[in-house]
Amino acid sequence: MELIDTTVVNVSMPHIMGNLGATFEDIGWIITAYSVAIVMVLPISGWLGERLGRKNYYIASIVMFTVFSFFCGNAHNLGELIFFRFLQGLAGGGMAPTAQAILIETWPAEELGMAMAMFGMGAVLGPVIGPVLGGYITDHFSWPWVFYINIPLCAIALFLIVTFIRPTPAEKKKSIDWWGLALLAISVASLQIVLERGEREDWFETTYIIVLTFVAVIGGLIFIWHELNTEHPVVNLRILRHRSFAMGIATTLFFGIGMFGSVFVYPLMFQNLLGFTAEQTGLITLPSGIVTILMMPLIGNLMKRKVPAQVIGTCGMIVFFVFSMLMNKTTLSYGMHDFFWPLVTRGVALSMLFVPITTLAVQDLKGREIGQGTGLNTMMRQLGGSFGIALITTFVDRRSIYHDTILSAHLNNYNNAFMQRLNGLQHSFMSQGFGLSQAREMAYAALDRAVRQQSLLLSYTDVFWVVGIFFLLIIPLILFQKFKRGGAPGAAAH
């Protein structure tokens, strides 16, 4: 539910804009509010699970997520939608790490890889279904139904949770770290807004971006100092003493930068350059998700048979590099079928990365550390995604200007190829009944559009090249982590 809602709304944005009379700039706050709320609640999800009992917190998250989904669908103006979208994110942010913690506590230690594979299947399924489901609902119903769809899913989820998940006792009441909560909310929310809105606001040319950056840095430093010096911290940063966890969340951060960055680019390339519809884009990416889901149990089984997670993860990085190089070859003449094998390759890579990276990060966590660790690990992946999108958006803008300048330099009367193309277009327009002068102007305009399209395409393919190299460079982070044959953590010894 939470991961579907991360992507399903994106497809419906034009319809929401038209229905609520919002501008493109304003509508972006629907995504920003949701992302900010999720990142705020992720690091405290373990603490909330301890205070309320993990099962109780899980049920409460799902119920509140669905209630706020209904209010999102029933919103009468943009302000209401942004407000309820924020509350929806607060409710849903803890669902994924809590589910992960329940799995780690429940499955035998020697089968942790398989547990993470089962969790990974759900984590991959949401983003895969989201665009397809959003496109279908938007085309055949109305945009509120992208939120109402959560109601039947909630009913099924609650039945399964109540029936099959064992309750865990709530922690005895302790003093609440109010200062920690406040500092965390302020610093994380500020950072997420900067990352989400920075490129649109021309980064540090905008006053509120400068102010929020300052607040994020200073607030974050004070928060770290406070949490390390308080008796009952809301986020137990002391678990970073485990080398495996410290290096694991660093790997997760970099993985999030590359993975979400590439996910951000290719839908834009498909729709803005190649003219695919939102539904077609969803269908193109479907094989990638299916392959990942089918591969997850295989990867879990390999880890159960004591294949080191580092070996599988390293192979995954190399396969992702191959995917990036395949996407780097994209041309404007590519059709839907041309992306089948590149995205299947991506699906194989993600199945070999998600499970090992997560397993390596949590392998030494025990007892109460599990909930805190899964929340922090998920937050790092989410923040990595925000960093990746912010960096890549800026990179695409800069590279498209660079390529436009280089290509435009060849548009002159001394270039035979340019003159042949110009004259050909001019004659084509004249044959359609346009006059000489008008045909000439139209020919120049057509060539200008072609240059801009090619510049944008080259900037997108540059992204894939950079991401591919980036994944190769972070392989040492995986190899430097502790080898533990079988991947059994102390996590299950609770």
FITI-438925 format. One line per field, with one value per residue (C-alpha): x negated, y, z negated. Coordinates in steps of 0.2 Angstrom, whole numbers. Each point is the difference from the previous one (the first is absolute). Example, Ala and Ser with C-alpha at 12.3 -4.5 7.8 and 13.67 -1.06 7.14 Angstrom:
REM residues 2
c1: (-62|-6) $
c2: (-22|17) $
c3: (-39|3) $
This chain:
REM residues 494
c1: (0|-13|-12|14|6|-18|2|18|4|-13|9|16|-8|7|17|-1|-7|15|13|-7|-6|-18|-16|-15|-10|14|4|-18|4|11|-16|-11|12|1|-18|-4|12|-7|-18|5|8|-12|-14|13|10|-10|3|18|1|-9|12|16|-4|-6|17|10|-10|1|19|1|-11|11|16|-5|-8|16|11|-11|0|19|-2|-13|13|13|-10|9|-15|-19|-3|10|-8|-18|5|8|-14|-12|10|1|-19|-2|11|-8|-18|-2|9|-15|-13|12|4|-18|-4|15|-8|-17|6|12|-11|-14|-17|-7|14|-1|-5|16|10|-8|4|19|0|-9|13|13|-12|-2|18|6|-10|3|19|2|-3|11|14|-1|1|15|10|-3|5|15|6|-5|-15|8|0|-19|3|16|-9|-8|16|2|-19|1|14|-10|-16|9|7|-17|-9|13|1|-19|-11|-5|2|-15|1|0|-15|2|3|-15|-3|3|-15|10|-16|-6|17|1|-18|2|16|-7|-17|7|15|-12|-12|14|8|-17|-3|17|2|-18|-1|16|-4|-18|-8|-9|8|15|1|10|-11|-15|9|6|-17|-8|14|-3|-19|1|15|-7|-17|10|11|-15|-8|16|4|-17|1|18|6|15|-4|14|-13|-13|-15|-11|4|-12|-14|4|-12|11|15|-10|-7|17|10|-14|2|19|-2|-11|11|15|-8|-4|16|13|-10|1|18|3|-8|7|19|-4|-10|14|14|-9|-11|7|18|6|16|0|8|-13|-14|7|2|-18|-7|11|-12|-13|10|6|-18|-5|15|-4|-18|2|3|-15|-11|7|-3|-18|-4|8|-12|-14|-4|-8|11|-15|-3|19|0|-16|7|16|-10|-9|17|7|-15|5|18|-7|-11|14|11|-14|2|18|4|16|5|2|17|8|-8|-17|0|5|-17|-8|14|0|-19|5|12|-13|-12|13|3|-18|-2|15|-1|-19|-2|14|-6|-18|7|10|-10|-7|15|9|16|6|-14|10|14|-11|-12|13|7|-16|-5|16|-2|-17|6|14|-12|-12|15|3|-19|-1|15|-6|-17|6|13|-14|-12|13|3|-19|-4|15|-7|-17|6|11|-15|-11|14|5|-17|2|15|-8|0|-17|5|6|10|9|4|6|12|6|3|9|12|3|5|11|9|2|7|14|5|-10|-10|-19|-2|12|-7|-18|6|9|-16|-11|13|0|-19|0|13|-11|-15|9|6|-17|-8|13|-3|-18|1|12|-13|-14|10|0|-19|-3|11|-8|-17|6|7|-17|-9|11|-4|-14|13|8|-17|-6|15|-3|2|12|3|19|4|7|1|3|17|10|-7|13) $
c2: (0|13|-4|0|17|6|-2|-1|18|6|-6|9|17|8|-5|6|17|2|-5|11|14|-2|6|-12|8|-2|-18|-5|3|-16|-10|10|0|-19|-3|12|-9|-17|5|8|-15|-14|3|-1|-15|-11|10|1|-19|-2|11|-6|-18|-4|-8|14|13|-9|-1|18|6|-10|6|19|-2|-5|13|14|-8|2|18|3|-7|11|16|15|11|-1|5|-14|-13|6|-1|-17|-6|5|-9|-15|0|1|-15|-10|4|-13|-15|-6|0|-8|-14|-3|0|-13|-11|1|-5|-13|-10|-12|9|-12|5|19|1|-8|11|16|-8|-1|17|6|-8|12|15|-3|-4|17|12|-13|0|19|8|-14|1|19|1|-12|8|18|-5|-10|8|16|5|-2|-18|-1|3|-10|-16|-1|-4|-18|-3|6|-12|-15|6|2|-18|-7|9|-4|-18|-4|13|-4|15|7|9|18|8|6|19|10|19|6|8|16|10|-15|-1|19|1|-15|6|17|-5|-15|10|15|-12|-9|16|7|-16|-1|19|6|-2|8|15|1|-6|13|15|-2|6|-13|-14|8|2|-18|-7|10|-8|-17|0|9|-10|-17|3|5|-15|-12|8|-1|-18|-6|9|-4|-15|-5|6|0|-6|-12|6|-11|-15|8|-8|-16|2|-10|11|17|-6|-8|16|9|-13|2|19|-2|-14|12|14|-11|-10|14|11|-12|-3|19|1|-13|4|18|-6|-12|13|17|-6|-16|4|-15|2|-2|-17|-5|5|-11|-14|2|-1|-15|-14|8|-2|-17|-6|7|-8|-17|2|4|-17|-7|13|-4|-19|4|9|-14|-12|11|10|16|15|10|-11|2|19|2|-9|10|16|-6|-5|17|7|-10|7|17|-2|-8|15|12|-6|7|9|10|-14|-12|-8|-10|-16|7|2|-18|-7|15|0|-18|2|13|-12|-13|13|6|-17|-3|16|3|-16|0|18|-1|-16|6|16|-9|-16|6|8|-8|2|18|6|-9|12|15|-7|-4|18|8|-11|4|18|0|-8|13|15|-8|1|18|4|-10|9|17|-3|-8|14|13|-11|-2|19|3|-13|4|18|-7|-11|13|12|-13|-6|18|4|-11|9|12|4|-8|-17|-10|-13|14|9|-16|-3|18|0|-17|6|16|-9|-12|15|9|-16|1|17|12|15|1|11|-9|-17|6|6|-17|-9|9|-3|-19|-1|10|-12|-15|8|2|-18|-7|11|-6|-18|1|7|-14|-13|9|-4|-18|0|9|-11|-16|6|6|-18|-7|12|-5|-19|2|5|-17|-10|9|-6|-15|-17|-11|-16|-3|18|-4|15|0|8|-15|-3|11) $
c3: (0|-5|15|12|-6|2|19|4|-2|12|15|-6|-2|16|-5|-18|7|11|-13|-14|11|-6|9|4|-14|-13|4|-4|-18|0|3|-11|-15|1|2|-15|-11|4|-3|-17|-7|7|-13|-15|7|-11|-16|4|3|-17|-10|8|4|18|5|-7|8|17|-1|-5|14|13|-7|-1|17|8|-10|7|17|0|-5|14|13|-8|0|7|3|2|-18|-7|11|-5|-19|1|11|-13|-14|12|1|-19|-2|14|-3|-14|9|10|-14|-12|13|2|-19|-2|13|-7|-17|6|12|-5|0|13|12|-1|18|5|-12|8|17|-4|-7|16|11|-8|0|19|4|-6|11|15|-2|-5|18|9|-13|-1|19|1|-14|7|18|-5|-16|-9|-10|-18|4|-1|-19|-2|6|-17|-9|6|-1|-18|-4|7|-9|-17|1|4|-14|-13|5|2|-8|-18|-12|-8|-17|-2|-9|-17|0|-1|2|18|8|6|4|11|9|3|7|11|7|4|7|10|7|5|9|9|6|6|10|7|4|3|18|4|-11|8|-16|-10|10|-11|-18|-7|7|-8|-17|1|4|-15|-11|7|-3|-17|-6|6|-10|-16|2|1|-15|-10|5|-5|-17|-6|-10|11|17|13|13|-7|10|-11|12|12|-11|10|15|11|-3|2|16|5|-1|9|14|-1|2|16|7|-3|10|15|0|-3|12|14|-4|1|17|11|-2|5|15|5|-1|4|14|7|-1|-11|-10|-19|2|13|-11|-14|12|6|-18|-5|6|-11|-15|4|2|-16|-9|8|-4|-19|-6|10|-8|-17|3|5|-16|-10|9|-7|16|-8|2|5|16|5|-3|10|14|-1|1|16|8|-5|9|16|-1|-1|15|10|-4|5|18|1|16|4|12|-14|-2|-15|5|-1|-19|-4|-2|-9|-13|-2|-4|-12|-8|-3|-7|-13|-6|-3|-9|-11|-10|-3|-4|-13|-8|-2|-8|-14|-2|-17|-7|-15|-10|-1|12|15|0|-1|13|13|-2|2|15|9|-4|8|16|1|-3|13|12|-4|2|16|8|-5|6|17|3|-1|10|14|1|1|12|12|0|4|14|7|2|8|12|4|5|16|6|12|18|2|-6|16|-10|-9|17|8|-15|0|19|-1|-14|9|16|-10|-8|17|8|-13|6|-11|7|2|-15|-12|6|-5|-17|-3|6|-13|-14|4|0|-17|-7|6|-8|-17|0|4|-13|-13|6|-2|-18|-5|8|-10|-16|4|3|-16|-10|7|-5|-17|-3|4|-12|-15|2|-14|-12|2|0|-16|-10|-12|9|-10|10|0|-4|-18|-11|-18|4|-3|-18|-8) $
